[in-house]
Amino acid sequence: MPELTHFNRSGKARMVDVGGKDVTKRVAVARGTVKMQPETLRLIKEGGHKKGDVLAVAQVAGIMGAKRTPEIIPMCHPIFITGVDLSFEIDEEASAVHIQAEVRTQGQTGVEMEALTAVSTAALTIYDMCKAVDRGMEITDICLLKKSGGKSGTYLREGYTES
């Protein structure tokens, strides 16, 4: 089993030194879901929410979240993100919005945390904008689907297929 890298020999937290790593193209894809009442989903889908276009605001929030990840995750390196893309899928059968984020960089460390933060921030934004009509929303299944680049190569979550 691999070792935890964010601890020094004394067991204290540390930021990993990535200075010796190669600069490579790195990509991470994450997803998550916001489950809600059917009426809440209808408001989002039809743009009938008083606060405006919920998914447009969540899109911008997700991008901002990716860019600010090192400010809220203590051991994350500030990195130059070359691209962030979020997509939303309305799932009427499950009464949910599925969120997917892809983050890209050319660098010495990966962007998994940035992709996960983008999804989390977008999900929290949906919750914030809709909580007045549905406090029972549930944010679920936030996970990494793919990471590529770097020494460890490519990781694909079981069952994930790229479209």
Secondary structure, 3 states (H helix, E strand, C coil): CCCCCCECCCCCECCCCCCCCCCEEEEEEEEEEEECCHHHHHHHHHCCCCCCCHHHHHHHHHHHHHHCHHHHCCCCCCCCEEEEEEEEEEECCCCEEEEEEEEEEEECCCCHHHHHHHHHHHHHHHHHHHCCCCCCCEEEEEEEEEEECCCCCCEECCCCCCC
